[in-house]
Amino acid sequence: MKLVILGGGGFRVPLVHQSLLADPDRLVDEIVLQDVLAHRLTAIGAVLDQQSQGSAWRPKIRMTTSLEDALSGADMVFSAIRVGGLGGRSLDERVPLRHNLIGQETVGPGGICYALRTVPVAMDIARQVERHAPDAWVINFTNPAGIVTEAMSSVLGDRVIGICDSPVGLCRRVAGALGVSESDATFDYVGLNHLGWLRGVRVNGRDRLPDLFGDETALTSFEEGKLFGAHWLRTLRAVPNEYLHYYYFARETLEQMHAQQTTRGEFLKEQQKSFYERIEENPQAALRTWLATRSERENTYLAEGRAVAGMTERAACDTDGGGYEQVALRLMNSITRNRPDQLILNVRNRGVVAGLDNSVVEVPCFVDGNGPRPIATGPVDPHSLGLMLQVKGCEQAAIRAARTGSRADALFAMATHPLVDSVAAATATLDGYAAAFPELSAFRAP
């Protein structure tokens, strides 16, 4: 099978390669890495070469900067691009902070700006896939994953599937806290990307989540329990996705962001600049450099939220996320080999969550050779559904704005987001983005 990775010079590519090396089925025999920056391909290629040393087998690897060349004859496409790079992310986060709004890559104004830049590029990729690889499945890693997947689905339909490692990481940690095997449990999870709740963990026909709420030690033994606190989780009677910390502790998080000298994007920009430079200077140490950089990256993840919660270093169970690469490999195996599986994915709703029509949601899905089909979630409580509907309205306005250049839709997306408390601040933030990014010039005030 030919796998194409768009954004093939990205930092996470070795995780995918590592999973493929360990795949006993050797599902992928050719990987094409495509990136607009050739030096990043060269650096990641050095990491992959060293990663495969000692392996009995590895897929054939080819690199290209041409999208058309990469896509021709593809069976599976991973879209893992970052429009504007980490410099763009830094601006996504910094501009709203100037107007006393939370600055985050995928949540709030930063996520909307990221979508405004990314949706046109993602739509072009979808059309190129339709033209050059019409039978390929697209697995979307690109953030904001829910928005980008929904935009691409207008071209590719159900053949584009969004994945995220936050839900599966959450499920794994909760199963560990309960002392149950993840493979023996069924997880009741519902939401949008970076806005979801784990509502139940069924083992042998019984929901074990209430047991967790009754055990203070177990409830605060993993990242989400520490982030949100036992009292709030018992109040919700659910365990939220880690990104809901920006919603439930918005005031405290904003204060912490103002106190920090750099944003997450600024930290990663400098870290990855150093990473690629160090590999160029010493390619023989590429894998060692990547491993050290990854460790630092994982240990500093969600730093502002952990600071608000009074957390120190991350525990081993917390740094072991779900793993994009693990979800992707299971998904590929299920589709290409018609092996039934159940995964939490970003797919078109198909009526499983009332009120969201056929927009993209993040829910458990049954997957086989026909692709994923969302599993009915049951009623969603008014709090969760209300927040999902409000955020979905912002996401869809952002998609319309990205496709048409409508300033009104862009402003609506910014100003009506739950993390934005002022139309004036939203307007100033949109104006700041339009000034910072040439590709957003259409959204400048008349």
C-alpha positions, 0 to 999 in steps of 0.5 A: 500500500502506498501511504502519502504524508503531506507535511512529511517534514513535520516533527511527528512523522517519525512516530508514524514511521516507528509504528509502521516498522513495528507493524507485523502485517507490513501494511504499508510498503511505500511511504511518500513524504511531501513537504514544501520545505526540502530541508525539513524532509532531509532532516526527518529522512535522517531521523527515519534512516537511523530509526530503522537501523536494526529493523528486519524490514522497513517501507520504501521511502521517497521524498518530494516537494510536489503535491501532484507527484506525491498523490498520484496513485496513493492508497492512503493520505495523511494530511499533517500540514501547518499553514504558516508554520510555527511563526503563524501559530505564534501570531495566532496565540499572541494577537488575542492576548493583546486584547485580553483574550485567550491565545491558543492554537486551536481554541478560541480566536487563535483556532479561528484564525488558524482555520481561516488560513488553513481551510483554503489550502485543505480544500485545494488538497481535497480537490487534488486528491479527488483528481489524482487519487480518487480511491484514496482515503484521507486521514486528517491530522491537520488542526483545527481538526474538526473544522478542516475535516468538515471543510474537506468533507464537502469535496471528499464526503466520508472518505476524509476522517479526522483523528486526534490523540486527546480522546484516546489518551483520555480513555487510556488514562481513565482505564488505567485509573480504574485498573481495567484493560483498555481493550475490555472497555467500551467508552461513551465519549461525545463532542467536537474536536478539542471539546468533548466529554467521557461519560461512561466506561462500560466493562462487562455490561456495567458502567465503571465511571461512577467507581472513579468518582467515588475514589479520590486517589484514583480520580486525581491520579491522572492528568485530567483529574489533576487539571480539573479537580475531583470536585468539578469532575464529580459535579460534571459526572463526566471527564472532560477532554483536556482542552476544556480547561480553557473553558472551565478555567478561562480567567485563571488560564488567561492570567497565567498566559499573561504571566508567561514570557512566551506562548506555546507557539513561540516556545515550539518555534525556537525549539524546532528551529534549533532541532532542524539546525542541529540535525543539519550540523550533525546528521549522524545524531539525528535520532538522538536529537529528535528523541531529546526534543520530543521529550522536552516537547511532551513534558511542557505540553499544556503548561499554562493549564498545569500551572493553574492547577498547581501541577509540576512535572507530567507523570509517565501515564500522562505523557503517553498520549493516545498517539496519532500514529497508533490511531492512524495505523488501526484505522488504516488496518481496519479499512484496508483489511476489513478488520472491524474496530471501534475508534473515536474519530472526527466524522460526519454526524449522520444524526447521532448527536441531535441538533448538529445535522450532518456536521463533523463531530468527535464520537466513537465509530465502528470501522471496517472496510466501508470506513467509519460509521458513528455510533449513536451516543444517546441524549447529550446533556443541555450543558454539553450540547449547548456548548457544542452548538455554540462552538459549531456555529463559530466553526461553520462561520469560519469555514464560510469566511475562509471560502468566501472572504466574508469579513462578516462571517469571520467577525461572527466566528470570532465574536460569538465564541464562548471564550470571547466576551467582547465584540470590540475585542473580537473586532480588534483581534480580527483586525490584528490578524488581517494586518499580520497575515497577507492571506487574510487581507480580505478580512480587513476593515473597509 
